[in-house]
Structure formats: C-alpha cells, structure tokens
C-alpha cells in the first residue's frame, strides 16, 4: 500500500506538478530507466538540487563540462567532480561508483562455457569497456588455453609503453601459473589512433621472442582506440623478427 501511495499519479498528481528533483525517479518508475536521458539518470544519483538549481540542471551542467560524453565524465576522479558547483563529496563518490559499476558490467565475463577467442574483433569487444575513455595507456595480457579460451586476464602496466616496459619474465611466470598455451597483448592509445609506434613494435617482438623460447604463442597484440583497433596478427607483424 505504501508503494502505491508513493506514486503521485495514482491520486491525481501529474508529472508536471512534481518538483524537478522528483520527476526522474517517477519517470523511471512509470516508464523504465531507458526512458530517461543521461542528465535525468545523473540527477537521480545527485539526489537534490543546490544553489537555486534542481538536480537535473546540476546534472546537465556536469555533463556539459564533460563535453556531453559519459566517457569523459568517467575519466574524472571524485576530487575533480567536486569542482562542479552542486557536487559535494558524497555525490562525487556516488557518481564515480555508478560509472565504475557500468564499466565493470560491460567487462564482466559471461557465465557458462566461453567461446574461443579467434578474431581481433573479439578482443576489441572484450577489452573496450576497460580501456574506453582512458587518458593514459594501459597494457593488459590475456592468457589462452589450448582451445583458445580465456583462462586469465590482468593489467601489466599503467602509463605508456615507453616508460613502463613489459617484463617478459613476469609474463612467462604467469603463463605457467595459468597453464596457458597462448598470449594476447592488449593496450590502448588515448590519442585516438590505433596505429603502432616504434616502441610498440619493439616490445611486441621482444615478448614474442621470449615466449617462443618456451613454445608459447604470442597470438596477437591488439591496440585499441575508442572507435577502432589495430591487430598485429592481422597485419602479420607478430611473427616478424
């Protein structure tokens, strides 16, 4: 009974009669989350307005400062979010937590038997949620079993490949831990261009030679930009010595 009383439309109140801070919540209850704009969804996280502005207006300003892009908003730390008027510590932490949950949801491995990873497009789809929108380079390694199914995944470095070099000995130890038979290297280019640089080529060949010594395949090295990728195996560069 209390639930129904919380829906004003059942006792004659129209959506326009609600205060602006309440409208996104009621709209979600009536029509589902997909009916809300990004600003309205953010307004639910923000909770209430501040300094003469309602929660939706505060959310719109926050999005505008991020160029209208959630990827750019997700790059901001809680401390950076707090610089926006109307966003305090609790609200900043709530927004950051929600964006991180979204990223982890997209990156979550599906339950049940995994499909073999045989194409760079599959690597791109798997890793894009973790690398999309980052303002720095991260290098990850995927470990594959004999059937080319994922048996492990971890971040190797954070920074740039020219300042945080890959340690082949560490990768080899982890290959043994996972009893892997293949390795896929993945890193992102925040610049937006997936084309490899000289350091990318050098580090790929160095890791390839180290793995080859122990009869482990460097199956691919995929460089990811937000809307595109570069596959070393597709360009036949992995096996070039």
Secondary structure, DSSP 4 states (H G I P E B T S, - for coil): -HHHHT-GGGGT--GGGS-HHHHHHHHHHHH-GGGS-HHHHHHHHH-S-BTTB-HHHHHHHHHHHTTT-HHHHHTS-HHHHTTSTT--HHHHHHHHHHHHHHHHHHHPPPSSSPPP--SHHHHHHHHHHHHTT-SSEEEEEEEE-TTS-EEEEEEEEEE-TTTS---HHHHHHHHHHHT-SEEEEEEE-TTS-----HHHHHHHHHHHHHHHHTT-EEEEEEEEETTEEEETTTTT-TT--
